[in-house]
């Protein structure tokens, strides 16, 4: 009888804890939420973060405050978020460096991407476009590969910096296709594109939203885009697979995360609310389709499983490039 009573009490206690979790999730958020963006205002990550924050504010009846913390390949923002409480009132819209790349780019990292964060959902994937200078005699990706092979070490490509996704993607493409190109790192993609116009570099790869103004003005040529299908904003541009290079991996994700310890009920609520926002046609057209972003809004479990695979790919790309940031 005593044993039965003990099990009964344990069952009641477990039910009570579960009920408390549900009530806590229903009451969330009861105060403003901070969303940390690891880049300066005005860029593609900031734009999506602000759009998402605005919609979450409306859904929750609480202000979601955007806090820009740029620098250090997202390390500055990630380190601060890792130290915040896991109560759901600090979130971060992270990309590949925070969760996938930095462990392989830095010998010492001020946070642990696995232990210090709770994955909530991948909001979207950003496809990247390979662009070249108008002066380069290449109108297709095959033309470009043939030209670089015929002119080893004479073609330079710009990137947003050593270890950045633009650098790693181009280095990987060059290795896969036996191309000898010169890497020129910049502090951001905008100066790389400006130097492309001036003839200092002949190629780069970057988010569609960043290269689009240069493409639309006819100042540079776009040869291919990553992803499984053509971008609505670039309907005449083939994917890498359609251009004859199906192995090319060139994209990055926007993932919403929180500090470790986030209660599962709150985690699931945030993921579900983001999923509803991303499913809204007006939100997609204004904030995803326009910038060639693919909607994802997966579950926390799916996001965590994706990260396992993505970290393996990140390790391979960093090792191949030889990039280090410390």
MARPALUM-519614 format. One record per residue (C-alpha): residue number from 1; residue in three letters; x negated, y, z. Coordinates in steps of 0.001 Angstrom, whole numbers, plus 500000, padded with zeros to 6 digits. Layout:
<dolo->NUM filo->Ala c1->X c2->Y c3->Z>
...
This chain:
<dolo->1 filo->Unk c1->500000 c2->500000 c3->500000>
<dolo->2 filo->Unk c1->497179 c2->502364 c3->500882>
<dolo->3 filo->Unk c1->495571 c2->501700 c3->497489>
<dolo->4 filo->Unk c1->498854 c2->502321 c3->495708>
<dolo->5 filo->Unk c1->499345 c2->505589 c3->497583>
<dolo->6 filo->Unk c1->495779 c2->506626 c3->496655>
<dolo->7 filo->Unk c1->496415 c2->505997 c3->492959>
<dolo->8 filo->Unk c1->499714 c2->507856 c3->493227>
<dolo->9 filo->Unk c1->497992 c2->510856 c3->494795>
<dolo->10 filo->Unk c1->495301 c2->510786 c3->492105>
<dolo->11 filo->Unk c1->498009 c2->510753 c3->489455>
<dolo->12 filo->Unk c1->499757 c2->513718 c3->491036>
<dolo->13 filo->Unk c1->496474 c2->515588 c3->491300>
<dolo->14 filo->Unk c1->495653 c2->514859 c3->487652>
<dolo->15 filo->Unk c1->499094 c2->516053 c3->486577>
<dolo->16 filo->Unk c1->498691 c2->519207 c3->488640>
<dolo->17 filo->Unk c1->495312 c2->519954 c3->487072>
<dolo->18 filo->Unk c1->496734 c2->519421 c3->483590>
<dolo->19 filo->Unk c1->499704 c2->521634 c3->484388>
<dolo->20 filo->Unk c1->497369 c2->524355 c3->485674>
<dolo->21 filo->Unk c1->495413 c2->524131 c3->482427>
<dolo->22 filo->Unk c1->498586 c2->524551 c3->480397>
<dolo->23 filo->Unk c1->499763 c2->527503 c3->482466>
<dolo->24 filo->Unk c1->496312 c2->529072 c3->482175>
<dolo->25 filo->Unk c1->496395 c2->528690 c3->478395>
<dolo->26 filo->Unk c1->499918 c2->530111 c3->478188>
<dolo->27 filo->Unk c1->498814 c2->533150 c3->480180>
<dolo->28 filo->Unk c1->495731 c2->533721 c3->478032>
<dolo->29 filo->Unk c1->494717 c2->536384 c3->477318>
<dolo->30 filo->Unk c1->495784 c2->538584 c3->480212>
<dolo->31 filo->Unk c1->493184 c2->541275 c3->479502>
<dolo->32 filo->Unk c1->491115 c2->542558 c3->476539>
<dolo->33 filo->Unk c1->488843 c2->540081 c3->474748>
<dolo->34 filo->Unk c1->485373 c2->540931 c3->473437>
<dolo->35 filo->Unk c1->484365 c2->539580 c3->470027>
<dolo->36 filo->Unk c1->480621 c2->539840 c3->469451>
<dolo->37 filo->Unk c1->479446 c2->540306 c3->465855>
<dolo->38 filo->Unk c1->475726 c2->539533 c3->465334>
<dolo->39 filo->Unk c1->475362 c2->542117 c3->462543>
<dolo->40 filo->Unk c1->475738 c2->545858 c3->462113>
<dolo->41 filo->Unk c1->479055 c2->547416 c3->461174>
<dolo->42 filo->Unk c1->479906 c2->547453 c3->457490>
<dolo->43 filo->Unk c1->478624 c2->544050 c3->456373>
<dolo->44 filo->Unk c1->480642 c2->540983 c3->455356>
<dolo->45 filo->Unk c1->480495 c2->539323 c3->458798>
<dolo->46 filo->Unk c1->481623 c2->542538 c3->460455>
<dolo->47 filo->Unk c1->484445 c2->543007 c3->457943>
<dolo->48 filo->Unk c1->485887 c2->539553 c3->458550>
<dolo->49 filo->Unk c1->485384 c2->539852 c3->462311>
<dolo->50 filo->Unk c1->487271 c2->543146 c3->462471>
<dolo->51 filo->Unk c1->490126 c2->541811 c3->460344>
<dolo->52 filo->Unk c1->490387 c2->538735 c3->462556>
<dolo->53 filo->Unk c1->490172 c2->540808 c3->465751>
<dolo->54 filo->Unk c1->492982 c2->543050 c3->464538>
<dolo->55 filo->Unk c1->495284 c2->540129 c3->463830>
<dolo->56 filo->Unk c1->494452 c2->538387 c3->467107>
<dolo->57 filo->Unk c1->495166 c2->541628 c3->468984>
<dolo->58 filo->Unk c1->498627 c2->541722 c3->467417>
<dolo->59 filo->Unk c1->499268 c2->538036 c3->468144>
<dolo->60 filo->Unk c1->498084 c2->538182 c3->471749>
<dolo->61 filo->Unk c1->499320 c2->541592 c3->472795>
<dolo->62 filo->Unk c1->495831 c2->542297 c3->474109>
<dolo->63 filo->Unk c1->493076 c2->544266 c3->472460>
<dolo->64 filo->Unk c1->490246 c2->542268 c3->470866>
<dolo->65 filo->Unk c1->487258 c2->544599 c3->470961>
<dolo->66 filo->Unk c1->484536 c2->544181 c3->468332>
<dolo->67 filo->Unk c1->481021 c2->544480 c3->469791>
<dolo->68 filo->Unk c1->478242 c2->544671 c3->467182>
<dolo->69 filo->Unk c1->474934 c2->543222 c3->468439>
<dolo->70 filo->Unk c1->472627 c2->542980 c3->465396>
<dolo->71 filo->Unk c1->469044 c2->541772 c3->465262>
<dolo->72 filo->Unk c1->466716 c2->538832 c3->465663>
<dolo->73 filo->Unk c1->468435 c2->536531 c3->463170>
<dolo->74 filo->Unk c1->471507 c2->536557 c3->465464>
<dolo->75 filo->Unk c1->469367 c2->535706 c3->468515>
<dolo->76 filo->Unk c1->470181 c2->538955 c3->470342>
<dolo->77 filo->Unk c1->473930 c2->538394 c3->470110>
<dolo->78 filo->Unk c1->473748 c2->534662 c3->470764>
<dolo->79 filo->Unk c1->471594 c2->535096 c3->473869>
<dolo->80 filo->Unk c1->474039 c2->537588 c3->475358>
<dolo->81 filo->Unk c1->477082 c2->535457 c3->474600>
<dolo->82 filo->Unk c1->475405 c2->532344 c3->476015>
<dolo->83 filo->Unk c1->475103 c2->534109 c3->479383>
<dolo->84 filo->Unk c1->478736 c2->535268 c3->479460>
<dolo->85 filo->Unk c1->481412 c2->533345 c3->481289>
<dolo->86 filo->Unk c1->483253 c2->530556 c3->479517>
<dolo->87 filo->Unk c1->486687 c2->531978 c3->480328>
<dolo->88 filo->Unk c1->487727 c2->532925 c3->476803>
<dolo->89 filo->Unk c1->487162 c2->536658 c3->477207>
<dolo->90 filo->Unk c1->483900 c2->536641 c3->475277>
<dolo->91 filo->Unk c1->483911 c2->535241 c3->471749>
<dolo->92 filo->Unk c1->481382 c2->535411 c3->468915>
<dolo->93 filo->Unk c1->481777 c2->535202 c3->465158>
<dolo->94 filo->Unk c1->478534 c2->533389 c3->464388>
<dolo->95 filo->Unk c1->477018 c2->532170 c3->461141>
<dolo->96 filo->Unk c1->474380 c2->529567 c3->460288>
<dolo->97 filo->Unk c1->471413 c2->531072 c3->462190>
<dolo->98 filo->Unk c1->473008 c2->530916 c3->465658>
<dolo->99 filo->Unk c1->474204 c2->527330 c3->465527>
<dolo->100 filo->Unk c1->472192 c2->525589 c3->462789>
<dolo->101 filo->Unk c1->469007 c2->527338 c3->461655>
<dolo->102 filo->Unk c1->467378 c2->529066 c3->464627>
<dolo->103 filo->Unk c1->466371 c2->525893 c3->466512>
<dolo->104 filo->Unk c1->464087 c2->525059 c3->463575>
<dolo->105 filo->Unk c1->462906 c2->528622 c3->462894>
<dolo->106 filo->Unk c1->461801 c2->529432 c3->466454>
<dolo->107 filo->Unk c1->459473 c2->527391 c3->468632>
<dolo->108 filo->Unk c1->461078 c2->528960 c3->471698>
<dolo->109 filo->Unk c1->464712 c2->529993 c3->471670>
<dolo->110 filo->Unk c1->466437 c2->531939 c3->474444>
<dolo->111 filo->Unk c1->469581 c2->529835 c3->474179>
<dolo->112 filo->Unk c1->470565 c2->526246 c3->473411>
<dolo->113 filo->Unk c1->472959 c2->526114 c3->470426>
<dolo->114 filo->Unk c1->474415 c2->522797 c3->471584>
<dolo->115 filo->Unk c1->474631 c2->523223 c3->475362>
<dolo->116 filo->Unk c1->475394 c2->526938 c3->475614>
<dolo->117 filo->Unk c1->478420 c2->527242 c3->473310>
<dolo->118 filo->Unk c1->481880 c2->525833 c3->472712>
<dolo->119 filo->Unk c1->482749 c2->525514 c3->468986>
<dolo->120 filo->Unk c1->486293 c2->526757 c3->468373>
<dolo->121 filo->Unk c1->486823 c2->526887 c3->464602>
<dolo->122 filo->Unk c1->485086 c2->527587 c3->461322>
<dolo->123 filo->Unk c1->487088 c2->530501 c3->460025>
<dolo->124 filo->Unk c1->485747 c2->530463 c3->456479>
<dolo->125 filo->Unk c1->482855 c2->529576 c3->454204>
<dolo->126 filo->Unk c1->481043 c2->532243 c3->452197>
<dolo->127 filo->Unk c1->479918 c2->531175 c3->448773>
<dolo->128 filo->Unk c1->476756 c2->532619 c3->447281>
<dolo->129 filo->Unk c1->475974 c2->533768 c3->443770>
<dolo->130 filo->Unk c1->472628 c2->533510 c3->442010>
<dolo->131 filo->Unk c1->471951 c2->536773 c3->440172>
<dolo->132 filo->Unk c1->469135 c2->537923 c3->437900>
<dolo->133 filo->Unk c1->467904 c2->541180 c3->436441>
<dolo->134 filo->Unk c1->469298 c2->542232 c3->433092>
<dolo->135 filo->Unk c1->465747 c2->542322 c3->431744>
<dolo->136 filo->Unk c1->465346 c2->538585 c3->432302>
<dolo->137 filo->Unk c1->466034 c2->536597 c3->429081>
<dolo->138 filo->Unk c1->468469 c2->534214 c3->430752>
<dolo->139 filo->Unk c1->472251 c2->534199 c3->430432>
<dolo->140 filo->Unk c1->472871 c2->530771 c3->431962>
<dolo->141 filo->Unk c1->471394 c2->528902 c3->434894>
<dolo->142 filo->Unk c1->469724 c2->526427 c3->432529>
<dolo->143 filo->Unk c1->468176 c2->529374 c3->430678>
<dolo->144 filo->Unk c1->466845 c2->530687 c3->433982>
<dolo->145 filo->Unk c1->465321 c2->527352 c3->434997>
<dolo->146 filo->Unk c1->463704 c2->526934 c3->431586>
<dolo->147 filo->Unk c1->462279 c2->530460 c3->431684>
<dolo->148 filo->Unk c1->460794 c2->530052 c3->435174>
<dolo->149 filo->Unk c1->459238 c2->526719 c3->434223>
<dolo->150 filo->Unk c1->457662 c2->528334 c3->431175>
<dolo->151 filo->Unk c1->456368 c2->531240 c3->433282>
<dolo->152 filo->Unk c1->455122 c2->529799 c3->436586>
<dolo->153 filo->Unk c1->454524 c2->532338 c3->439386>
<dolo->154 filo->Unk c1->455626 c2->535220 c3->437137>
<dolo->155 filo->Unk c1->459208 c2->535418 c3->438412>
<dolo->156 filo->Unk c1->459841 c2->536907 c3->441864>
<dolo->157 filo->Unk c1->462974 c2->536416 c3->443922>
<dolo->158 filo->Unk c1->464099 c2->538650 c3->446759>
<dolo->159 filo->Unk c1->465699 c2->537522 c3->449985>
<dolo->160 filo->Unk c1->467221 c2->539048 c3->453103>
<dolo->161 filo->Unk c1->464141 c2->537974 c3->455050>
<dolo->162 filo->Unk c1->462035 c2->534942 c3->455913>
<dolo->163 filo->Unk c1->464212 c2->532138 c3->457227>
<dolo->164 filo->Unk c1->467414 c2->533816 c3->456087>
<dolo->165 filo->Unk c1->469947 c2->531729 c3->454170>
<dolo->166 filo->Unk c1->469069 c2->533550 c3->450951>
<dolo->167 filo->Unk c1->465415 c2->532575 c3->451338>
<dolo->168 filo->Unk c1->466140 c2->528966 c3->452293>
<dolo->169 filo->Unk c1->468654 c2->528451 c3->449484>
<dolo->170 filo->Unk c1->466326 c2->529813 c3->446797>
<dolo->171 filo->Unk c1->463339 c2->527905 c3->448190>
<dolo->172 filo->Unk c1->465386 c2->524707 c3->448182>
<dolo->173 filo->Unk c1->466596 c2->525326 c3->444600>
<dolo->174 filo->Unk c1->463029 c2->525991 c3->443457>
<dolo->175 filo->Unk c1->461733 c2->522813 c3->445066>
<dolo->176 filo->Unk c1->464532 c2->520668 c3->443682>
<dolo->177 filo->Unk c1->463922 c2->521919 c3->440144>
<dolo->178 filo->Unk c1->460087 c2->522181 c3->440197>
<dolo->179 filo->Unk c1->460082 c2->525957 c3->439902>
<dolo->180 filo->Unk c1->457129 c2->528104 c3->440920>
<dolo->181 filo->Unk c1->458482 c2->531492 c3->441976>
<dolo->182 filo->Unk c1->457158 c2->534241 c3->444238>
<dolo->183 filo->Unk c1->459212 c2->534984 c3->447359>
<dolo->184 filo->Unk c1->459587 c2->538657 c3->448356>
<dolo->185 filo->Unk c1->461375 c2->539081 c3->451723>
<dolo->186 filo->Unk c1->463358 c2->542234 c3->452521>
<dolo->187 filo->Unk c1->465234 c2->543535 c3->455549>
<dolo->188 filo->Unk c1->468606 c2->542726 c3->454073>
<dolo->189 filo->Unk c1->469965 c2->541898 c3->450641>
<dolo->190 filo->Unk c1->470827 c2->545472 c3->449633>
<dolo->191 filo->Unk c1->467177 c2->546584 c3->449292>
<dolo->192 filo->Unk c1->466390 c2->543392 c3->447388>
<dolo->193 filo->Unk c1->469156 c2->544194 c3->444925>
<dolo->194 filo->Unk c1->467927 c2->547775 c3->444588>
<dolo->195 filo->Unk c1->464426 c2->546527 c3->443797>
<dolo->196 filo->Unk c1->465917 c2->544147 c3->441249>
<dolo->197 filo->Unk c1->467293 c2->547181 c3->439439>
<dolo->198 filo->Unk c1->463830 c2->548713 c3->439541>
<dolo->199 filo->Unk c1->462154 c2->545581 c3->438199>
<dolo->200 filo->Unk c1->460179 c2->544624 c3->441329>
<dolo->201 filo->Unk c1->462022 c2->541285 c3->441636>
<dolo->202 filo->Unk c1->463931 c2->539356 c3->439002>
<dolo->203 filo->Unk c1->466339 c2->537163 c3->440962>
<dolo->204 filo->Unk c1->468095 c2->536593 c3->444254>
<dolo->205 filo->Unk c1->471045 c2->534780 c3->445757>
<dolo->206 filo->Unk c1->473581 c2->536321 c3->448080>
<dolo->207 filo->Unk c1->477138 c2->536508 c3->449287>
<dolo->208 filo->Unk c1->479550 c2->537316 c3->446489>
<dolo->209 filo->Unk c1->480926 c2->540315 c3->448385>
<dolo->210 filo->Unk c1->477433 c2->541868 c3->448469>
<dolo->211 filo->Unk c1->476426 c2->541268 c3->444837>
<dolo->212 filo->Unk c1->479854 c2->542012 c3->443317>
<dolo->213 filo->Unk c1->479438 c2->545815 c3->442968>
<dolo->214 filo->Unk c1->476179 c2->545325 c3->441049>
<dolo->215 filo->Unk c1->477741 c2->542643 c3->438843>
<dolo->216 filo->Unk c1->480886 c2->544660 c3->438120>
<dolo->217 filo->Unk c1->478817 c2->547694 c3->437129>
<dolo->218 filo->Unk c1->476837 c2->545548 c3->434688>
<dolo->219 filo->Unk c1->473526 c2->546276 c3->436437>
<dolo->220 filo->Unk c1->472683 c2->542597 c3->437030>
<dolo->221 filo->Unk c1->473779 c2->539225 c3->435666>
<dolo->222 filo->Unk c1->475406 c2->536462 c3->437725>
<dolo->223 filo->Unk c1->474594 c2->532925 c3->436581>
<dolo->224 filo->Unk c1->476337 c2->530600 c3->439049>
<dolo->225 filo->Unk c1->478244 c2->530473 c3->442304>
<dolo->226 filo->Unk c1->478298 c2->527878 c3->445060>
<dolo->227 filo->Unk c1->481442 c2->526068 c3->446162>
<dolo->228 filo->Unk c1->483739 c2->523453 c3->444718>
<dolo->229 filo->Unk c1->485637 c2->525832 c3->442452>
<dolo->230 filo->Unk c1->485184 c2->529149 c3->440714>
<dolo->231 filo->Unk c1->485745 c2->532311 c3->442704>
<dolo->232 filo->Unk c1->488917 c2->534254 c3->441967>
<dolo->233 filo->Unk c1->486823 c2->537424 c3->441849>
<dolo->234 filo->Unk c1->484411 c2->535822 c3->439327>
<dolo->235 filo->Unk c1->486607 c2->533570 c3->437184>
<dolo->236 filo->Unk c1->484137 c2->533429 c3->434273>
<dolo->237 filo->Unk c1->481174 c2->532368 c3->436410>
<dolo->238 filo->Unk c1->480580 c2->528597 c3->436691>
<dolo->239 filo->Unk c1->479844 c2->526804 c3->439924>
<dolo->240 filo->Unk c1->476358 c2->525334 c3->440289>
<dolo->241 filo->Unk c1->477848 c2->521913 c3->439517>
<dolo->242 filo->Unk c1->479551 c2->523215 c3->436377>
<dolo->243 filo->Unk c1->476279 c2->524833 c3->435350>
<dolo->244 filo->Unk c1->474525 c2->521468 c3->435578>
<dolo->245 filo->Unk c1->473063 c2->521628 c3->439105>
<dolo->246 filo->Unk c1->475445 c2->519699 c3->441387>
<dolo->247 filo->Unk c1->472901 c2->519223 c3->444186>
<dolo->248 filo->Unk c1->472602 c2->522946 c3->444932>
<dolo->249 filo->Unk c1->473626 c2->523824 c3->448508>
<dolo->250 filo->Unk c1->474073 c2->527576 c3->448988>
<dolo->251 filo->Unk c1->476746 c2->528780 c3->451368>
<dolo->252 filo->Unk c1->477152 c2->529857 c3->454957>
<dolo->253 filo->Unk c1->479984 c2->529617 c3->457438>
<dolo->254 filo->Unk c1->481699 c2->532037 c3->459782>
<dolo->255 filo->Unk c1->482294 c2->530150 c3->463018>
<dolo->256 filo->Unk c1->484167 c2->531375 c3->466074>
<dolo->257 filo->Unk c1->482495 c2->530210 c3->469285>
<dolo->258 filo->Unk c1->482638 c2->530904 c3->473022>
<dolo->259 filo->Unk c1->480223 c2->530355 c3->475907>
<dolo->260 filo->Unk c1->480071 c2->526829 c3->477299>
<dolo->261 filo->Unk c1->482730 c2->525884 c3->479830>
<dolo->262 filo->Unk c1->485704 c2->527193 c3->477866>
<dolo->263 filo->Unk c1->488792 c2->525225 c3->479018>
<dolo->264 filo->Unk c1->490044 c2->522908 c3->476288>
<dolo->265 filo->Unk c1->493568 c2->524347 c3->476455>
<dolo->266 filo->Unk c1->492315 c2->527885 c3->475760>
<dolo->267 filo->Unk c1->489917 c2->526617 c3->473090>
<dolo->268 filo->Unk c1->492765 c2->524849 c3->471295>
<dolo->269 filo->Unk c1->495057 c2->527877 c3->471598>
<dolo->270 filo->Unk c1->492492 c2->530190 c3->470011>
<dolo->271 filo->Unk c1->491850 c2->527673 c3->467211>
<dolo->272 filo->Unk c1->495584 c2->527326 c3->466533>
<dolo->273 filo->Unk c1->496115 c2->531085 c3->466496>
<dolo->274 filo->Unk c1->493205 c2->531590 c3->464080>
<dolo->275 filo->Unk c1->494601 c2->528806 c3->461897>
<dolo->276 filo->Unk c1->497942 c2->530616 c3->461686>
<dolo->277 filo->Unk c1->496197 c2->533871 c3->460729>
<dolo->278 filo->Unk c1->494065 c2->532234 c3->458022>
<dolo->279 filo->Unk c1->497168 c2->530489 c3->456644>
<dolo->280 filo->Unk c1->498867 c2->533853 c3->456131>
<dolo->281 filo->Unk c1->498803 c2->534740 c3->452433>
<dolo->282 filo->Unk c1->498346 c2->538476 c3->452993>
<dolo->283 filo->Unk c1->495369 c2->537902 c3->455283>
<dolo->284 filo->Unk c1->493779 c2->535471 c3->452816>
<dolo->285 filo->Unk c1->494178 c2->537758 c3->449836>
<dolo->286 filo->Unk c1->492854 c2->540836 c3->451624>
<dolo->287 filo->Unk c1->490020 c2->539295 c3->453623>
<dolo->288 filo->Unk c1->489044 c2->535981 c3->452017>
<dolo->289 filo->Unk c1->489960 c2->535770 c3->448319>
<dolo->290 filo->Unk c1->488599 c2->539234 c3->447563>
<dolo->291 filo->Unk c1->485177 c2->538245 c3->448891>
<dolo->292 filo->Unk c1->485099 c2->534691 c3->447523>
<dolo->293 filo->Unk c1->485472 c2->533218 c3->451013>
<dolo->294 filo->Unk c1->486977 c2->529757 c3->451300>
<dolo->295 filo->Unk c1->489449 c2->529407 c3->454193>
<dolo->296 filo->Unk c1->488717 c2->526611 c3->456658>
<dolo->297 filo->Unk c1->490218 c2->527158 c3->460144>
<dolo->298 filo->Unk c1->489365 c2->523617 c3->461211>
<dolo->299 filo->Unk c1->489888 c2->522077 c3->464646>
<dolo->300 filo->Unk c1->487268 c2->522338 c3->467401>
<dolo->301 filo->Unk c1->486498 c2->518652 c3->466940>
<dolo->302 filo->Unk c1->486067 c2->519029 c3->463169>
<dolo->303 filo->Unk c1->483842 c2->522070 c3->463672>
<dolo->304 filo->Unk c1->481653 c2->520149 c3->466127>
<dolo->305 filo->Unk c1->481335 c2->517220 c3->463706>
<dolo->306 filo->Unk c1->480446 c2->519598 c3->460880>
<dolo->307 filo->Unk c1->477671 c2->521134 c3->462988>
<dolo->308 filo->Unk c1->476013 c2->517749 c3->463460>
<dolo->309 filo->Unk c1->475721 c2->517320 c3->459691>
<dolo->310 filo->Unk c1->474833 c2->520954 c3->459043>
<dolo->311 filo->Unk c1->471955 c2->520917 c3->461526>
<dolo->312 filo->Unk c1->470412 c2->518004 c3->459671>
<dolo->313 filo->Unk c1->470598 c2->519975 c3->456416>
<dolo->314 filo->Unk c1->469224 c2->523077 c3->458154>
<dolo->315 filo->Unk c1->466247 c2->521133 c3->459477>
<dolo->316 filo->Unk c1->465457 c2->519869 c3->455968>
<dolo->317 filo->Unk c1->465704 c2->523342 c3->454388>
<dolo->318 filo->Unk c1->463545 c2->525018 c3->457013>
<dolo->319 filo->Unk c1->460917 c2->522274 c3->456839>
<dolo->320 filo->Unk c1->460815 c2->522485 c3->453049>
<dolo->321 filo->Unk c1->460442 c2->526286 c3->453083>
<dolo->322 filo->Unk c1->457828 c2->526326 c3->455827>
<dolo->323 filo->Unk c1->459566 c2->529366 c3->457332>
<dolo->324 filo->Unk c1->458868 c2->530385 c3->460947>
<dolo->325 filo->Unk c1->460152 c2->533387 c3->462877>
<dolo->326 filo->Unk c1->457815 c2->533310 c3->465869>
